Amino acid sequence: MLAKIILFYLCINFIKGNITSIEPEILATKLFERNENELILIFTGDPQYYFPCTLINKECKEKTDECRKKNGLNILSNRINKTGLSYSQIEAFELECIQIESKVSNSAQRRSIFDLNRRLINKPKALIINGDLTNYGHAKELTKFKEEWMSLPLYILAGLGNHDYENNVNDCVANQCANNMLYWFVRKYAPQAKLHLDYKSSTDFFKTTYKGSFAYARTLCIENGQTCVRVIQLNNRPNYATSVQSASQWEVQSSLQWLKRELEATQGNRSWPILINLHNLDKNAQIRIRNILSLWYLSIKNINEQLISQKLQN
């Protein structure tokens, strides 16, 4: 008999420093019961260092009332009077308050995950973070993410969002923001997390070119190996492709063909659930993924029918 897999989506309301809601509520109490046949995954997204709180999060906005008043900012953390100030000065005023709000929201998010993990008898197999680890891909933003999230006592499966590289192409000097995130993801994070990314690299005249979608798949199982799940990470947008010229050359390709090959490769383990994660899904990509899944499902159905037919003949 297959064991259960619990997908735990963390919904957080920050009210006076306390976590007030966990969804789905009906599963919340069951999570704290002992069941060795459960495979638990936690999903979250958008740490996005440094990003201001939304206007509806009044409790978070209250944390920067004094900062915004001191720096002459409006409720959106934008400088009201910019006369006589350079761009870097305006940015410094605005960033000071935004960093405070980002710290408040991220602290609430991390604390809830940490407390949940501490209370669970069956520990989660992974924390899946679906993109926007940073706001602009700046080195200081990535450093903050690593310090505060990669230090959690959980196996982390991270993905990249549009704020990590797409929005930064031809934005920072020499494309160092996009290069910074992609290099860390491919050369640092993936080996540490034991991931096999979809890419190939080559070096010519002291410059390395990385070509691929940088998507990946990872199998997670409970201790007895009876229940497993195949986690697929497509990152930003599955149909996104671009070329990034920087200290390294990045040829970012669509992950849809890789997804098709990955699904075909899992046919030998047809009983495993497959979770496809991504940061953003536009209509065109949605249609293409639906077609890929439909064709894959039909192939699985045909294989099952052939196996049943063979058994009946024997």
KOLFIZA-960784 format. One line per field, with one value per residue (C-alpha): residue number from 1; residue in three letters; x, z, y. Coordinates in Angstrom, 3 decimals, padded with zeros to 6 digits, always signed. Layout:
REM KOLFIZA-960784
pos: [NUM  ...]
code: [ALA  ...]
x: [X  ...]
z: [Z  ...]
y: [Y  ...]
//
This chain:
REM KOLFIZA-960784
pos: [1  2  3  4  5  6  7  8  9  10  11  12  13  14  15  16  17  18  19  20  21  22  23  24  25  26  27  28  29  30  31  32  33  34  35  36  37  38  39  40  41  42  43  44  45  46  47  48  49  50  51  52  53  54  55  56  57  58  59  60  61  62  63  64  65  66  67  68  69  70  71  72  73  74  75  76  77  78  79  80  81  82  83  84  85  86  87  88  89  90  91  92  93  94  95  96  97  98  99  100  101  102  103  104  105  106  107  108  109  110  111  112  113  114  115  116  117  118  119  120  121  122  123  124  125  126  127  128  129  130  131  132  133  134  135  136  137  138  139  140  141  142  143  144  145  146  147  148  149  150  151  152  153  154  155  156  157  158  159  160  161  162  163  164  165  166  167  168  169  170  171  172  173  174  175  176  177  178  179  180  181  182  183  184  185  186  187  188  189  190  191  192  193  194  195  196  197  198  199  200  201  202  203  204  205  206  207  208  209  210  211  212  213  214  215  216  217  218  219  220  221  222  223  224  225  226  227  228  229  230  231  232  233  234  235  236  237  238  239  240  241  242  243  244  245  246  247  248  249  250  251  252  253  254  255  256  257  258  259  260  261  262  263  264  265  266  267  268  269  270  271  272  273  274  275  276  277  278  279  280  281  282  283  284  285  286  287  288  289  290  291  292  293  294  295  296  297  298  299  300  301  302  303  304  305  306  307  308  309  310  311  312  313  314]
code: [MET  LEU  ALA  LYS  ILE  ILE  LEU  PHE  TYR  LEU  CYS  ILE  ASN  PHE  ILE  LYS  GLY  ASN  ILE  THR  SER  ILE  GLU  PRO  GLU  ILE  LEU  ALA  THR  LYS  LEU  PHE  GLU  ARG  ASN  GLU  ASN  GLU  LEU  ILE  LEU  ILE  PHE  THR  GLY  ASP  PRO  GLN  TYR  TYR  PHE  PRO  CYS  THR  LEU  ILE  ASN  LYS  GLU  CYS  LYS  GLU  LYS  THR  ASP  GLU  CYS  ARG  LYS  LYS  ASN  GLY  LEU  ASN  ILE  LEU  SER  ASN  ARG  ILE  ASN  LYS  THR  GLY  LEU  SER  TYR  SER  GLN  ILE  GLU  ALA  PHE  GLU  LEU  GLU  CYS  ILE  GLN  ILE  GLU  SER  LYS  VAL  SER  ASN  SER  ALA  GLN  ARG  ARG  SER  ILE  PHE  ASP  LEU  ASN  ARG  ARG  LEU  ILE  ASN  LYS  PRO  LYS  ALA  LEU  ILE  ILE  ASN  GLY  ASP  LEU  THR  ASN  TYR  GLY  HIS  ALA  LYS  GLU  LEU  THR  LYS  PHE  LYS  GLU  GLU  TRP  MET  SER  LEU  PRO  LEU  TYR  ILE  LEU  ALA  GLY  LEU  GLY  ASN  HIS  ASP  TYR  GLU  ASN  ASN  VAL  ASN  ASP  CYS  VAL  ALA  ASN  GLN  CYS  ALA  ASN  ASN  MET  LEU  TYR  TRP  PHE  VAL  ARG  LYS  TYR  ALA  PRO  GLN  ALA  LYS  LEU  HIS  LEU  ASP  TYR  LYS  SER  SER  THR  ASP  PHE  PHE  LYS  THR  THR  TYR  LYS  GLY  SER  PHE  ALA  TYR  ALA  ARG  THR  LEU  CYS  ILE  GLU  ASN  GLY  GLN  THR  CYS  VAL  ARG  VAL  ILE  GLN  LEU  ASN  ASN  ARG  PRO  ASN  TYR  ALA  THR  SER  VAL  GLN  SER  ALA  SER  GLN  TRP  GLU  VAL  GLN  SER  SER  LEU  GLN  TRP  LEU  LYS  ARG  GLU  LEU  GLU  ALA  THR  GLN  GLY  ASN  ARG  SER  TRP  PRO  ILE  LEU  ILE  ASN  LEU  HIS  ASN  LEU  ASP  LYS  ASN  ALA  GLN  ILE  ARG  ILE  ARG  ASN  ILE  LEU  SER  LEU  TRP  TYR  LEU  SER  ILE  LYS  ASN  ILE  ASN  GLU  GLN  LEU  ILE  SER  GLN  LYS  LEU  GLN  ASN]
x: [+000.000  +001.346  +002.110  +000.675  +002.404  +001.495  +002.092  +002.138  +001.537  +002.503  +000.222  +001.458  -000.277  +002.067  +000.118  +002.115  +004.950  +002.858  +002.015  -001.770  -002.765  -001.598  -003.246  -004.758  -006.159  -007.713  -004.270  -002.497  -003.402  -002.771  +000.762  +001.745  +000.680  +003.210  +002.954  +006.149  +004.496  +003.973  +006.277  +006.012  +007.096  +006.872  +006.384  +007.036  +008.242  +009.576  +011.999  +012.990  +015.666  +015.034  +011.385  +008.891  +005.814  +002.485  +000.169  -002.361  +000.293  -000.256  +001.593  +004.751  +004.366  +004.139  +007.675  +009.017  +006.914  +009.875  +012.317  +010.047  +009.456  +013.179  +014.091  +011.230  +009.501  +005.876  +004.025  +005.550  +009.053  +009.689  +011.530  +009.050  +011.482  +014.349  +015.693  +019.467  +019.984  +021.897  +020.429  +022.659  +021.557  +017.864  +018.437  +020.170  +017.251  +014.696  +016.685  +017.150  +013.405  +012.821  +015.461  +013.607  +010.326  +012.027  +013.617  +010.244  +008.411  +011.235  +011.663  +007.973  +008.170  +011.336  +010.209  +006.957  +008.823  +011.424  +008.745  +006.746  +009.805  +010.658  +007.176  +006.763  +007.492  +007.986  +010.444  +009.832  +011.958  +012.444  +011.560  +010.803  +011.332  +009.874  +011.857  +012.600  +015.267  +016.462  +015.000  +017.788  +020.389  +022.803  +025.611  +024.439  +020.902  +022.152  +024.399  +021.414  +019.326  +022.067  +022.640  +018.987  +017.468  +020.245  +020.948  +017.524  +017.736  +015.973  +016.993  +016.217  +015.193  +015.348  +014.367  +015.145  +012.479  +012.309  +013.778  +016.835  +017.946  +015.382  +014.701  +018.424  +019.610  +021.234  +020.418  +023.458  +026.933  +028.373  +025.362  +026.933  +023.579  +022.234  +025.689  +025.954  +022.724  +023.251  +026.843  +025.867  +022.932  +024.925  +028.400  +027.732  +024.209  +023.527  +026.637  +025.950  +022.331  +023.440  +021.342  +021.905  +020.959  +020.024  +023.090  +026.432  +029.523  +032.514  +035.539  +037.122  +039.784  +039.372  +035.611  +033.107  +029.785  +026.872  +024.045  +020.766  +017.514  +019.114  +016.010  +016.466  +014.684  +015.204  +013.735  +012.769  +011.793  +010.815  +013.313  +011.967  +011.940  +008.343  +007.054  +008.891  +008.111  +009.851  +010.271  +010.814  +011.967  +011.537  +012.639  +011.415  +009.243  +009.489  +009.540  +012.042  +015.213  +017.907  +021.634  +023.578  +027.022  +029.067  +032.159  +030.617  +028.406  +024.897  +022.691  +019.373  +017.056  +013.425  +012.948  +009.987  +011.998  +013.917  +010.602  +009.401  +012.571  +012.424  +008.829  +009.674  +012.553  +010.190  +008.009  +009.800  +008.481  +004.859  +003.626  +005.636  +003.846  +005.521  +005.473  +006.269  +007.393  +007.970  +007.880  +005.688  +003.406  +002.148  -000.678  +001.553  +003.685  +000.570  -000.799  +002.502  +002.918  -000.643  +000.096  +003.313  +001.495  -001.372  +000.971  +002.942  -000.210  -001.341  +002.043  +001.799  -001.738  -000.612  +002.255  -000.102  -002.559  +000.255  +001.405  -002.138  -002.514  +000.749  -000.336  -003.660  -001.958  +000.398]
z: [+000.000  -000.911  +001.924  +002.036  +000.722  +002.395  +000.484  +002.988  +001.663  +004.203  +004.307  +006.688  +008.171  +010.084  +012.930  +015.739  +015.267  +015.412  +012.820  +012.795  +010.022  +008.551  +005.463  +004.717  +008.238  +008.061  +007.692  +010.242  +013.287  +011.500  +010.674  +014.324  +014.648  +014.268  +010.911  +009.490  +006.120  +005.447  +003.192  +004.037  +001.825  +002.645  -000.131  +000.038  -002.258  -002.794  +000.041  -002.432  -000.607  -000.535  -001.304  +000.543  +002.279  +000.507  +001.524  +003.044  +005.483  +007.834  +010.732  +008.628  +007.302  +010.862  +011.438  +008.996  +010.008  +011.717  +008.948  +006.187  +008.101  +008.691  +005.049  +003.479  +001.905  +001.101  +002.077  -000.966  +000.325  -002.526  -001.835  -002.001  -002.570  -004.862  -005.519  -005.216  -004.612  -006.758  -007.784  -005.321  -002.470  -003.258  -003.505  -000.110  +001.558  +000.044  +000.575  +004.286  +004.918  +002.387  +004.115  +007.398  +005.844  +004.062  +007.322  +009.093  +006.462  +006.001  +009.746  +010.123  +007.209  +008.426  +012.029  +011.119  +009.035  +011.762  +014.432  +012.245  +011.551  +015.263  +016.237  +013.553  +014.569  +010.935  +009.601  +006.145  +003.355  +001.788  +001.837  -001.742  -002.487  -005.884  -007.005  -006.392  -003.821  -004.408  -005.820  -008.226  -007.936  -006.125  -004.231  -000.896  -001.527  -002.327  +000.737  +002.918  +001.436  +002.068  +005.623  +006.634  +004.562  +003.795  +007.515  +008.245  +009.457  +006.317  +002.942  +000.595  -003.041  -004.494  -007.878  -009.630  -010.398  -012.805  -010.174  -009.875  -013.496  -016.194  -014.856  -014.452  -017.994  -019.389  -016.137  -013.845  -015.077  -017.259  -016.366  -013.037  -011.254  -013.532  -013.685  -009.896  -009.392  -012.192  -011.192  -007.565  -008.591  -011.038  -009.488  -005.759  -004.754  -007.135  -006.150  -002.478  -002.827  -005.077  -008.013  -011.657  -013.669  -017.326  -018.825  -020.531  -020.194  -022.379  -021.998  -024.808  -024.376  -020.590  -020.795  -019.818  -021.605  -019.817  -022.039  -020.870  -019.037  -015.596  -014.607  -012.406  -010.900  -007.502  -006.027  -002.352  -000.381  +003.153  +005.129  +004.116  +000.451  -000.074  -000.889  -003.152  -005.040  -008.083  -007.672  -010.917  -010.819  -014.004  -012.423  -013.799  -016.903  -018.718  -022.148  -021.175  -023.290  -023.479  -023.849  -021.039  -021.759  -018.591  -016.881  -018.007  -021.038  -020.236  -022.949  -021.170  -022.984  -022.575  -020.135  -022.009  -024.061  -020.948  -019.116  -021.867  -021.628  -017.832  -017.822  -020.328  -018.106  -015.147  -016.913  -015.082  -011.784  -012.691  -009.102  -008.039  -007.817  -009.851  -008.642  -011.261  -009.748  -011.439  -010.597  -013.346  -015.967  -018.947  -021.184  -023.989  -021.620  -019.887  -023.168  -024.063  -020.643  -020.807  -024.186  -022.877  -019.876  -022.016  -024.378  -021.438  -019.720  -022.885  -023.183  -019.553  -020.169  -023.238  -021.294  -018.498  -020.974  -022.612  -019.242  -018.330  -021.711  -021.241  -017.787  -019.131  -021.935  -019.479]
y: [+000.000  +003.406  +005.772  +009.267  +012.356  +015.627  +018.844  +021.645  +025.160  +027.758  +030.810  +033.462  +036.488  +038.754  +040.336  +041.894  +039.450  +036.270  +033.648  +033.429  +031.014  +027.733  +026.261  +023.856  +024.010  +020.563  +018.979  +021.147  +019.067  +015.763  +016.871  +016.595  +012.971  +010.159  +008.413  +006.979  +006.400  +010.107  +012.073  +015.769  +018.667  +022.368  +024.925  +028.651  +031.395  +034.906  +035.693  +038.443  +040.385  +043.333  +043.961  +046.209  +044.833  +045.171  +048.010  +045.608  +044.388  +047.305  +045.682  +045.430  +048.984  +050.261  +048.977  +051.589  +054.609  +056.250  +055.334  +056.693  +059.925  +060.396  +059.680  +061.650  +058.639  +057.928  +054.747  +052.972  +053.782  +056.235  +059.507  +062.411  +065.306  +064.308  +067.824  +068.087  +064.392  +061.934  +058.601  +056.742  +059.025  +058.507  +054.757  +054.734  +056.540  +054.186  +051.000  +051.617  +051.365  +048.596  +046.469  +046.824  +045.662  +042.787  +041.683  +041.781  +039.713  +037.202  +036.745  +035.871  +033.439  +031.698  +031.541  +029.813  +027.219  +026.679  +026.242  +023.880  +021.731  +021.662  +020.454  +017.799  +014.208  +013.211  +015.755  +017.297  +015.879  +019.303  +022.959  +024.010  +027.704  +028.579  +031.584  +035.255  +034.590  +038.161  +041.364  +042.355  +039.601  +041.929  +040.223  +041.643  +040.341  +036.856  +036.922  +037.828  +035.021  +032.471  +033.666  +033.569  +030.753  +028.291  +028.068  +026.524  +022.893  +021.655  +020.299  +023.185  +022.804  +026.302  +027.654  +030.924  +033.545  +036.463  +038.796  +036.571  +036.827  +037.706  +041.215  +041.863  +041.122  +044.280  +046.063  +045.846  +046.804  +044.014  +041.900  +041.040  +040.736  +037.991  +036.405  +036.489  +034.520  +032.028  +031.314  +030.704  +028.503  +026.357  +026.216  +026.572  +025.664  +022.734  +020.717  +021.357  +020.180  +017.277  +018.409  +017.530  +020.597  +020.675  +022.357  +021.870  +024.039  +024.740  +027.012  +029.004  +031.708  +031.761  +032.329  +029.655  +029.267  +027.611  +026.415  +024.901  +025.534  +024.934  +022.979  +019.930  +016.932  +015.330  +012.164  +012.256  +009.135  +008.188  +006.121  +002.704  +003.734  +002.639  +006.102  +008.512  +011.675  +013.142  +016.899  +018.841  +022.469  +024.550  +027.863  +031.184  +030.635  +027.288  +028.965  +031.682  +031.924  +034.581  +035.185  +036.848  +038.286  +038.681  +037.285  +034.005  +033.418  +032.171  +030.702  +030.206  +027.805  +026.789  +023.906  +022.376  +019.881  +018.887  +018.422  +016.096  +013.984  +013.949  +012.699  +009.983  +008.881  +008.393  +005.829  +003.039  +004.419  +005.001  +004.836  +007.902  +011.243  +013.979  +017.581  +020.224  +023.526  +026.845  +030.522  +031.960  +030.445  +032.415  +031.236  +029.950  +027.873  +026.598  +025.246  +023.598  +021.985  +020.698  +019.109  +017.536  +016.109  +014.809  +012.961  +011.597  +010.402  +008.612  +006.891  +005.739  +004.501  +002.532  +000.941  -000.079  -001.586  -003.551  -004.891  -005.921  -007.641  -009.556  -010.747  -011.947  -013.851  -015.534]
//
